[in-house]
Amino acid sequence: MSGICYRCFKSKEACLCSYIKELDTGVKFVILIHPREARLMKTGTGRIAHLSLKDSELIQGCSFNENERVVKLLSDPTYHPFLLYPGNGAITTDSKAFKEKISGKIPMIIILDGTWSQAKKMLKYSPNLQSIDRLSFNKGYSSRFIFKREPTPDAISTIEACYYTIKEMGELGLAFSDGADNLISVFDRMVSFQLECERKRRELNAPERVPLQIN
Ligand SMILES: [Zn+2]
């Protein structure tokens, strides 16, 4: 048994800590992680994103309406909060409205880390998150790897969501995106390790444990 790295929550063999480079983007990220996602140590990227982003927080829960830390952050005038969530009414990073809203404030990007149905439930049980501005990407992205448990084709991992946010904001001069590519390098390393483990398992005719397909 190799044991677990209690920093990145990967097995010591798959530990990503030496590949993680801390980024100071000028953007605050708040990753709200569903408890079931937190237990999925194999696929969860929220923790890796948190370790990679200097000004970030990882908060676990299903409902955040009474979560002391979330309530405090949402009322902090230093920040303008945005929920990264697609759909009608979401503003894009290249919109005039986005630029105006963050003027003089630190943008705080809140991400729901879980499957699509977990994210929908987190939002349903968190009225305080329903009322904040929603942000979506300028462009459509698909994940470099699709985890089969995700039903929607455009679902991307939390670490990819952070990367595209920083990249788009960086292109507009609204964030420091130098070194952000490392987020994707760490993600690629994580996925290739998982694929390699799965390949080895299949060679031994073991049942599929982490179904993955290359996009
Ligand atoms: Zn580690």
Residues whose N, C-alpha, C, O or C-beta is under 5 A from the ligand:
A	BS01	ZN	C5 R7 C8 C15 L16 C17
